[in-house]
Amino acid sequence: MTQRNQDFSLYVGESQTVSIAITNPDGTPFDPTLSTLQWWAAPNWYDTGVDVLIKKSLNQGITAGTGGVVDIELDASDTANLVAGYYYHELKIFLPDGGVSTACTGTMVVRPAFHMGS
């Protein structure tokens, strides 16, 4: 079941964990066993993959926890070169039977910030 309007905001150069609860159509928590998960962020929804700015996949920035909760880890290096503005993001599930499901969509708001370094 697609969860729309999964909007969040962060500052340029900030690290953040985005948690998304995924449920089956009957409302039970989604079990990601044997599935592949991919999360992308791009300037717009109609991107063909060329302008995708951040890509995460299961065990490479995405952790599937218990109860259907998926955590997407955004590191400072993922967001350091973004321009303040609005971005589209989407999480897809590739099921073991070959099916594909869009788990969530939304807007990632990137706010301006100084590049201070550590």
N, C-alpha and C positions, 0 to 999 in steps of 0.2 A: 504494500500500500504506500503510495507516494505521500510524503509529508511536504506540503508546500509552505512557502514563507518561513523557512528555517534561516532567518536572518541573524547576523551577528556583526559586531564591529570590533576593530582593533586599530592600533596605531602603527604607522610605518616602522619597521624594524623590531616589532614586538613579537614575543613568543606567546602562543596561546593554544590551549586544548579545546577543541570543539567537540562536544558530546551530543550524539544523536541516538535517540531510542527508536529502534526499528521493531515494528510489530507485523505479524502475519495478518491477512485479511480478517481472520477470526478474532483478532485482538491479543493473541498470545505472543510472547517475545520471540523474535526471529532467532533461529539457530544458524550461525554462519558456517557450520562444519561443512567442508567440501565446496564451499562457495568462494568466489573471488570478489573482492570489493575494490572499487576505484573511485577516487574523489578528485575532481578537477575544479580549478578556479580560472576564469577567463574574463576579459573585458565585457563579453556579451554572451547571450545564450545561443546564438546561431553560429558560434565559432566552429570551425571544421577540425579543430585540433592543432592548427598551425600557431594560433596565438594563445594557447593555454599557458598560463603563467606559473601555476603550481599544480603538480600531479602527485597524488599519494595513492598507495596501494596497500593491501593487507600485508602486515609485517614490515612495511616500508613507509612508516608514517601513520598507518591505520592499525589500531588494536581493537579486536572484537572481544568485549568483555562478557560478563554474565548478564542474563536478563535482557538480551537483545541490544545492549548499549554499545555503540561504536564510538571510539575516540579517535579524532583526527588531530595529530600533533603538528602544529605549525611552528617552525623554528624561526628565530630572528633572521636567518639567512633566506628563508622563504619570502619574507615580507620586506626586507631591507630595500629592495629596488623597486617596490611598487610605488605608483603615483597615487596620491590621495584621490579617492573617488569611489565609485560603485562598481562592483564586480559580481558576476553571476557564478554560483557554485552548484555542483550537483554530485550526488553519491549514487553510483550504480552498483547493482548486485548481479553477478554472473553466476547463475545457478548450475548445479552439477548436471542437470538434465538438458542444458543448453539454453534455457530460458534467461531472459534479461529483465530486470526490474529496476526502475528508477526509485530509489529509496527516499531521496529528498532533493529539493531544489530550494534556492533562496538567494538572497543578496548578501554579499560580504562588503561591508562599508569600511574602507581604509581611511583613517584620519591622519592628518599631517602630524609630523613630529620631528624634532631635531635629530640629527645623526651624531650622537655624542660619543659612541664607541664605549669601550669598557674602562 
